[in-house]
Amino acid sequence: MTISVVIPCRNEVNAIEKCVVSILSSELDIGNTLNDIFIVDGESDDGTIEKIEKLTQLDPRVKLISNPDRITPIAFNLGIKAATSDFVQIIGARQFISSNYLQECLNCFEQDPKIGCVGGAVENSYTNETSEIIAMAMDSPFGVGGSNFRIKKESCYVDTVGTPMYRRSIFNEIGLFNEVLVRNQDDELNYRVTQAGYKIYFTHKATLQYVVRASYKGLKNQYFQYGYWKVYVNKLVGSVTTVRQLFPSLLILGILGGLLIFWINPIIATVYFLCLFSYIALSFYFAIKKTTDLMKLFKIIGVFYILHFSYGWGYLKGIIDFLFLNKKPSNGSKKLTR
């Protein structure tokens, strides 16, 4: 079996070499081959391209593809189109896979011919205290809402995975990534995977390190876009793909709605403040499970709120734009924020 790796990339001069080295260090069984690594660069201007060019000289399997549109799903598709292997592995430039990652994914495909996509477990890493706080919050089920590839400890069938490997043939059957979707393009593709009768599998045996962003503002923008584009994905597929995506927006509506009506009746006020207190108490409970350091504890709670409210506001704006106003994604909304 042969594998092609696709890495979408822009301005990752500090990470791209380590990412590629982790892939080249993969240990594969006899008969399995890593054919090529396509780094699809979105016109980096921080020295990333020069570093990639050096990597291409060191190993001919490393190849550079230009992505002038700077849109993630376009990068995915450019790499997939260039790939001729049996399987396509997608890896972020700030992700470093374990030496057994590729082989463990292949093992899963062998165990069930109806598996169309496999992904492993994400282990968050950090570069400073800010990214450490964000990593701790994202390692919590309270922070990411039970996302399997971040907190799951056992292998199982799921609705989506991070850092996925796909059968190359599946793209011929269901099509490529939707290039309109700046975020959540994997959700929409994985929906088509399952609709075509294939399964998505999470394996805890394959692990990778993900370097968490070191900016609260960047995290806010990222999760706002996740929520915003999730609504457009739902519109495209004609249904809500997961129940958990609804909770952040319902939380916001509950808080705002409660502020408007709690004064009408003491029972309503009691229920409202009990619910609000329960949410705050849960945030403390899950933060304490991560640290006993008082300063870090309050920062983790703050990140919980960034994750929930950014996603929720994005989701509500998506409902207004895509469902009520029936807007199409604009060029401005397609800008990938970091």
N, C-alpha and C positions, 0 to 999 in steps of 0.2 A: 504494500500500500504506500502511496506517495502523498506528501503534504506540501501545500503552499501556505505561507504565512503572509497576511496582509496587515500592515501597520499604518493607520492614518496618523499624520504627524504635522504639527506646525509649532515652531519655536520651542523645541524640546532639546536644546543643546546639552543640557545637564543630565538627560535621562536616556537619550536614544541609543548611545553606545552600550550602556548596561543592559538595556532591553534586548538589543540584538545579540549580545554575548550570551544572555540567558537562553535565547532560542538556539543558538549554535551549539550550546552545551547540552542540548537535549540528548537523552539516552533512549535510543530506539531499538526494538527487537530486530533480529536479522530478517530481512525481507521488507522492512519499512524504511522509507527514505524521505529526508527533508529535501525537497527539490529546490525551492527558492523562497526568498524573503523579499516581498515587495513593500518598500517604504514609500507611501504615497504622501508627498509633502505639499502643504498648502502655502508655498512661497515664503518659507521661513526667512527671517532677516536677522537672526541672532547667532549665526554660525552653524546652525543645524545642518544645512545643505553641505557645507564643506566637510563636516564630520561624517555625513552619510557617504559622500564621495570617497573618503578615505576607507570606509568600511567596504565599499564595493571593490576597491583595489585589493583588500586583504582577503576577501572571499567572493568568488564569482556568483555565489548563490544570492548575494545581497544586491538588489536592484532598486534604482531610484525612478519613481514615476512622479511627474508634476501634476498638481491639482490646483490650477489657477482659480477655480471657483471657491476654494477654501470651505467647502461644505462637507461634513463628515460622511453622509451616505454616498456622495459622489466619489469620495476617496475609497470607500468600501467597494463600490462597483468597478472602479478603475482597476483595483487589485484583483477582484474576482474574475474580470474579463481577461486579465493577463495570465491567470492561473490555469494550468492544464492538469493539475494533480487530481487524485481521487478525493482528497479532502482539503478544505480551506479553513485555516485557523485565523481568527481575527484577534489582534492583540493591540492594546493601547500603548502609546510610546512611553508612558509612565508606569507600565506594568512589567514585572520581571517574573517569568514563569519558573517553576521548579523543573529540575532535570527530567522528571518523569511525567510532566504535564501532557505532552503530546501523546506519549505512549498510553497513558491511562485513558485518554479520550478515545483513542483507537480501540482499546480493549472494550469500551462500552459499546461502540458501534458493532463490534463482532458478536456481542452477546444478544443483540436484538436487531434484526434487519429493519425494523420499523422505527428505530431511533434516527431522527433526522438532524439532531443538534445536541451537542454535549458541552457542558462547561464545568469549571471547577470552583473551588472555594477561594474567596478573596481574603487576604490577610492585609489589613491596612497598615501602612508604615508612615512615618512622619519625618520632617526635616527640622522642625522647631516646635516651640510650645503650642503655638496656634494650631498647627497641623496635628499635633498630638491630641489636643482637646477635640478637634473635629473627628479624628480617627476613633477616639473613645466613644463619642456620641454615635457614630455610624456603625460601630460594632455592637450597638445595643438594639434589641428588637423594638424598643420604644422610639428610637431615632429613625429607623428605616422601615418600620411597619412589617417586620417579619420577612423581609426580602431573603429568599432562600440562599442565594449565593454569597451573602454577607454573613449570615449567622447560623446557617444550617450545619449540623454536625454529622449527618448521616446521608448517604446517597439515596436518591429518590427521583421519581418523575415529577416535573415542575412545569410552570407555565412560561418561565423565562430563565435565562442564565446570563452571567457575565462572562466575558472573554470566550465566546463560543467557537466551537469547531463544527462545521457543516459538511455534509456530503456535497461534493461539487455538483453532482447530478441534480440535486434538489433545486438549484437555481434555474436549470433548464426547464424544470417542471412548473415552478411557481413564480418565477421571475426574480429580479434583483431587488435591492433595497429601494424603497420609495425615496426619491431624491428631494422631495418637497419637505420631508421631515428632518429638521435640524436636530431635534432630540426625539427620543423614543422610537427611532426607526427600527430598532431591534424588536420592540413590542409588536409592531405591525407586521414585520416579517415573520416573527415566531407565531403569530396568530395564523398566518397563511400556511406555515409549516404544519401546525396541528389540524387546520381545516383540510389539508391534503391527506390526512390520515397518518401523519408521522408523530413521533413522540419527542419530547425534550427531556433530557436527563441531566441531573446534577450529580457529580461524583466528588465526594469529599477527599478522595485519594489524590486528586490533582489540585495543587495549590499554586497561588501566585501572590506576589507582593504588589500592592497598589500604593503609589506615593500620593497621599492625600493632599489636596490643595491647601495652601497656607494663608488663605484669605477668607475672612468672614463675608466680605462683600462678594467675592467670587462664588462662594457657596450659596449665598442668597440668590444671585443671578442664575446659577446653575439649576437650583431647585424650582425657581419660578418658571424657568423654561420647561423643566420636566413636567410640571403641572399643566402649563399652558398647552404644550404639544400633546399631552395625553388625551385631551379632549378631542383634538383633531384626529388622533388615531381611532378613538371610539367612534367618531363620525364616519371615518372611512370603512371600518369593519362592521358598523351597524349595531354595536353593543358595547357595554362597559366590560372591559377585558378582565378586571379583577375588582373585588369588592373593597379591598383595602385602600385603593386609590381615592375613595370617596371621603374617608375620614377627615383629612385635613380641612377640606372645604366645608364639611358639615360642622367641624369644630368652630370655624370662623363664623359661620351663619348662626350657630348656637349662641356664641358669645355676643354677637351684635343683636340678634333677636331678643336675647334675654335682657339686654340693657334697655330695650324699648318697652318691655312688658312686665319686668319683675315687680315694678311698683304697683301694678294693678291689684294684685292679690298676694297676701302673705304666704300662701301655699306655693304659688309660682315663684316667689322670691326665695323661699327655702329650697325648692328643687334646683333653682338656677345656681345658687351659691354652693350647694352641695356638689353639684356637677363640676363647677369651676374649681372648688377645693379639691375634688378627687383628681382632676387633671393635674393640678399643681403638685399634689401629693405623689402621684405616679411619677412625675418628672423627677422629684427628689429621690424616690425609691430606686429608680433605675440608675440615676446618677451616683447614688451611694454604692451601688453594686460595682461601679467602675473605679471609684476612688474615695478615700476618706480625707484627702486634702481639701480644705474648705474653699480655697480660691479656685482650684480646678473644678470642684463640684459645682459651684455657681456658673462657671464658664460652660461646663457640659450642659447644664440646664438651659443656658442661653442658646447653645447650638441646637438643642432639641427644638426650641421655639423657632429658630431660624429655619430649620428643616420643615417643620409643620406649617408655619404660617406662609413661608415663601411658596411652598408647593400649593397650599390651599388658595392663596391669592392668584397664583398663576392659573390654577384650575378654574376658578370663578371667572377670570378674565377670558379664558378660553371658551367657557360656556356662553358668555356674552357675545364674543366675536364670532365664533364658529357656529353656534346653534341659534341664538336669537337674531343676530345681525347677518348671519349667513355669509360672513366674510371669507375671502380666500387668503391664504398666507401671503403677506406682503414681503417685499425684499428686505424691509427693515426688520421684520419679525424673524427672518431667516438668519440674521446675524448671530453667530455663535458667541455668547458671552462667556467670559472666564473670570 
